[in-house]
Amino acid sequence: MARPARAWQRMLSGRRLDLLDPTPVDIEVEDIAHGLAFVARWNGQTTGDWPYSVAEHSLLVEELFGRIAPEAPPRWRLAALLHDAPEYVIGDMISPVKAAIGPGYAELDARLAAAIRLRFGLPASLPEAVARVVKRADRLSAWLEATQIAGFTAAEADRFFGRPDPALVAGRTIRPRPPAEVRAGYAARHAALLAACGP
């Protein structure tokens, strides 16, 4: 089946993003921060008065990346912050649903991720060593989220996400926040990392 020629999404910034053929010039961090702050992780099945957003998760992954690789340059921490950025327009789906949809979702995600990385001065594809550290930080984040706000026991989380190094998760408590606060935090962290990357 042929795909449609265009699948436009209008952003609050006024940009129009073609989801099937995204270009870096149509991507703005304000749109990413806003969208991710309103996308709930865990299909919203978390404790607290606010949904735990993908923006909050992304901030945690970037923080954990820094704990795993404290000497990593700011550009790779920026990559960690942006690891789920495509979800600002395609939403967050749990892994079993992604698998059921098939390769189409992964291809869409990959095209958007490449355009986003290029927009902010990163390579379209991350070096394998960096991608591995981002994935490790993502799994640590999932373990923390599962045990603190998603109702998993530690044993269940260990089975799904692997037992974490206690030093990497020590002292980290998850507290879902209002979307506006998370949106501002995400945008501020993005700006700080981008500035640290230099020209």
N, C-alpha and C positions, 0 to 999 in steps of 0.2 A: 504494500500500500504506500503510495507516495505521500510524503509529508506536506503539510500546507506550506505555501511560499513564505508566509510571515505569521508569527504569533506574537503580536505586540502586547506589551504591558506598559501602561502609562504610570510613571512614578510621580510622587508628590513634588519632586524637584522640577517637574516639567519634562524630564527626559522620557523618551520612548525607547524601551529596550525590546529588541527582537529576541525572544527566548530561544529560538532555534538557531539563530546566527548572531550571537551577541558581539558587540564591539566595545573595546575599552572606553571609547569616548562617551558612551552612553551610561557609564557607571559612575555613581556619586556615593561617597561614604555616608552622606546623610540618609540616602535611601536605604542603604544596607543597614545602618544602625536602627533606623525606624522599623524596617521590616522585621529584623531579627528580634527586636525588643517585644514584638507582638506575636511571635511564633513560639508556641509552647513545646517544650521537650516532654517526652514521655506521654504524648497525647493528652497532656494536661492532668495526668493521674499522679499528682504530687501534693504533698501537704503544704499548708500555709495559706495565707490570704491572697497571694498573687501566684499566677502561673510561673513556673521556672522557665525562662525564655532561652532561646538559642543564643541571644546576645550575652546573657549571663554565663551560659556554658562556655562560650567562646573566650570570654574574659578569664574564666577558670583554666581553660586549656592553655592559654598563653602564659598564665602564672605558673602552671605546672611544668610547661616546657622550660621556663626559666629555672625551675628547681632541678630538672633533669640535666639541662645543659646550660649552666650559669655563664659559661664563656661564649655562648653562641652570639653572633652579631645581631643587632636589632632587626635586620631584614628577615631573619628566620623567625624571630619572635612575632614579627608582623605577619608572616606566613601562618603561624600558629593561630593568631587572632582571626585571620581570614579563612580558616580551614573549612568552616561551614557557611561561608558567606553566600553561596548560591541559594541557600534556603530562604533568603529574603524575598525571593520571587517564586520558588518552587515548593516551599514549605518543608517541614521535617516529617519524615516517615520512619517508622521503626523498621529495623533490618529485615524481618520476615516479609513485610509488605514490599520493600525494595526488591527483594529476591523474587517475589511473585510477579512483579511488574516486568522483570527481565532487564536486558541490557539497555533498553531505551532510556530508562531513568538515569543509569550510570553515564551514558553518553551525553545526555542533557546537562547533568551535573558537571561533567568534565569540561564541556565547552564553556559553561558559565564560569567555572573556577579559573580556567586559563585566562579568560578575558578580564576577570577581576584582578588576578595577580599581575597581569601586564599593565593594567590601569595604575597600579601603585608601585611600579618599578621592580617587580619580582619576575623571575622567569615563568613562562607559561606552565612548565612542569618543574616541580621541585626536585632537587637532587635526592636520590634514594635514601641517603643517610638522614637528611632533614625530614623527609616524609616518615621515616621510621620513628623518629623522636616525636613528631606531631601525633602519630598514631598511638604511641605509648602514653603521651599526655592525655589524649582523648579517652583512652581506656581507663586511666586513673580517674579522670573526671567522671566517667560513667559509674565507676565503683563508688566514688563519694556520693554522687547523686542517688544511686540505687539504695545505699545504706542509710542516707540521712533524710531523704525526702520522698523516695519512691516505694518504701515499704519492704525492701529486700532485707533478709538477714545477711550477715557477713558471709556465711557459708554459701548462700545462693549467689551473692555478688562475686565471690571467689570463683565459682563454677563458670559464670558467664563472662567475667571480665579479667580473671586472673587475680591472684593475691597480690596486693600492692606492697611495695617497699614502705614500711611504716614511716621512715624518715621523710618520704616525699609527700605524704598526706597528713603528717602531724600538724595539729593545730588549725586545720582548715575546716571551718564550719560554713555550711551553705545556708543562706538566708534569702529566699526569693524577695525581690524588691519590685516596686511599681515600675511599669514599662518606661515611663518618662525618665526615671532615675537611671535605669539600666541603659537606655538609649544615650543619655548624656555621658555615662561612664564609658560606653563603647566608643563613642565618637572622640572623647578626650584621650583614651588610650591609643586609639588609632593615630591621632594627631601627634602624640608624643613619640610613638615608635617611628612614624614617618619622618619626623624632624630628626630623630636620632640616626636614621639611615643616611642623612645628608643628601647633597645634590646628586 
